[in-house]
Amino acid sequence: MCGIVGYLNFKRPIESREIIEMRDTLRHRGPDDEGAAFFENNSVALGHRRLSFIDLSPAGRQPMCNEDETVWLILNGEIYNYVELRAELEKRNHFFKTRTDTEVLIHGYEQWGYDVVNHLKGMFAFGLLDLKQKKLFLARDRFGIKPLYYHHSDACFVFASELKAILKCSEVKRDMDFTSFADYFTYRYVPSPKTIWKNISKLPPAHCLIFDYVEKKAGLNEYWKIPFGKKSGNDLQLAEEAGEMISNSVAIHARSDVPVGSFLSGGYDSSAVVYFLTQHGYKPETFSIGFKGWADSEHQYAKAVADFLKVPHTVTMEDDESLNLLDMMPDVYDEPIADISVLPTWLVSHAAVKKVKAVMSGEGADELFGGYTWQKQFFDMNHSLPFLKKLYHQLSGAPAFDTVEFYADAMAMGRFNSAELKKLLSPELHRHVADDAEWFYRKHFNSRLSPLKSIQQMDIKCFMGELVLTKIDRASMSNSLEARVPYLDHELYEKILQVKESVYFKPGITKFLLYENIRRCLPETILQRAKQGFVGPDYFYKNMNRYKEILANSTLIKDGILQSEYCNGLLNSKDHWRLWKLAVMEKWYNRWN
């Protein structure tokens, strides 16, 4: 895994110290090696920080070029099918100097042009400079596992793996976007393509950007959409095929010149990953986190799986002092993000990197297999218990059932709709509140899909793509640890989501397709365990004294952004989820404003 940065200045030559300073804000993403290169009379520069996994020699250094030095690439990620692509390209008379996936991507571009992204299986964000075409080609993987940000103005075009690298550029000014500020309280993150800054954008998942640096024009293209379908199928046959695909995905995710471990929570997803690793002959180091004095601490389940599969396991125990790490989260995440597992994920990453450079993680399984409680609730409301649907909108006061409203409630953890946002924000900021605060959910809601699949679509594009994957990337990479997510194989998603939901979703069986593949391979206590998210104990989120301390000296209130009366009301009512969002934003604002 790596950190990438590119800088095109339209007014003057770029000084070497500029690209180096920007690049080295990403040292944590790549402590093993570094590189920089200049082009077009020093008006274009590329920088790279490397975390080495394949071909550890200096031959893997980036920026990397083709034979005639007309194509240059910086890559953050892993192209898992690089072995197969290399064999195909060699048959087409391409010659390779290294064993890296980076070089495979360069030759793939020479062979297929911009369509190369459709040949890739993996997690990636890259910048490719074509000096013949005078164009910059940026791309991000289908699910958004790896991040990519960019800034475009009359003065320059800048892109990077994290916001902090772009903010280091002297041509880029910090100007907070208060529409994004409001969005954060609704979603717990700032949704793509927006960022917390007015003049910086996120490249959305499954998108390419082609920038003509002569004309100074950029074009966006979505190269992959989730192929939902209604095909019939045999459920047990699909389970067998899904198991083979997961097993194969785990195998290619394990490709590395250094050992790859795994997070292990004791739930279905991570336990299955470790099981499949053992089936391929690996005995991975596994890692879990526990919390003192918490009966539901998942480390006990993780240890049971590790013992059963006979793999080494490291447990790290934490207590309420770990809450102090909230102060460092603005440097880890750059943008405010209020997922409740940001701290536990950082803590387990911090423990894992002491033994390995990469781990596997179970993200993507719940979205695909229907593992979330709100997915089951919505399925029941639309199938088994339709009267619940009627009752829901009667109790909520809504004139008719609104899927987006249901989803917004499920996601909120202290909901801020447009009316609530206007209570929170000072009156002069009300113009920044969207009339429809749930606009991002509505953007990704497809009424033509079945009820369950409409929720899955929003889960993949909103919850996973914007919150979950941001959390795992930043928490791991801030520790110089690579997190690999084998369930996020686009061919696996295509296989399952093209069939009717009744084939892969069974209301009485948690994650039916996955369960069928592990029911004889894991302890019964794990198979019968109720769904539990990766969270900390209640004292992480219900510490009113900490919230009082944070808001007592709130800069957001002093600067006239938040209304003190409303914040005090949250304290009085012990509204801990809304207070958690306020605390995260307060910490971010004090660091970056």
Secondary structure as UniProt FT lines:
FT   STRAND          2..9
FT   HELIX           16..24
FT   TURN            25..26
FT   HELIX           27..29
FT   STRAND          33..39
FT   TURN            40..43
FT   STRAND          44..50
FT   HELIX           58..60
FT   STRAND          64..65
FT   TURN            67..68
FT   STRAND          71..79
FT   TURN            80..81
FT   HELIX           82..91
FT   TURN            92..93
FT   HELIX           101..112
FT   HELIX           113..119
FT   STRAND          122..130
FT   TURN            131..134
FT   STRAND          135..140
FT   STRAND          149..152
FT   STRAND          156..160
FT   HELIX           163..167
FT   TURN            170..171
FT   HELIX           178..187
FT   TURN            192..193
FT   TURN            198..199
FT   STRAND          201..202
FT   TURN            205..206
FT   STRAND          207..212
FT   TURN            213..216
FT   STRAND          217..222
FT   HELIX           235..253
FT   STRAND          260..263
FT   HELIX           268..279
FT   TURN            280..281
FT   STRAND          286..291
FT   TURN            292..293
FT   TURN            295..296
FT   HELIX           299..309
FT   STRAND          313..318
FT   HELIX           320..328
FT   HELIX           329..333
FT   TURN            340..341
FT   HELIX           342..352
FT   TURN            353..355
FT   STRAND          358..360
FT   TURN            363..364
FT   HELIX           365..369
FT   HELIX           373..382
FT   TURN            383..384
FT   HELIX           387..396
FT   HELIX           403..412
FT   HELIX           418..424
FT   HELIX           427..432
FT   TURN            437..438
FT   HELIX           439..443
FT   TURN            447..448
FT   HELIX           451..458
FT   HELIX           459..468
FT   HELIX           469..477
FT   TURN            478..480
FT   STRAND          482..484
FT   TURN            486..487
FT   HELIX           490..497
FT   HELIX           501..504
FT   TURN            507..508
FT   TURN            510..511
FT   HELIX           512..518
FT   TURN            519..521
FT   HELIX           524..527
FT   HELIX           538..540
FT   HELIX           544..552
FT   HELIX           555..558
FT   TURN            559..560
FT   HELIX           564..572
FT   TURN            573..574
FT   HELIX           576..592
//
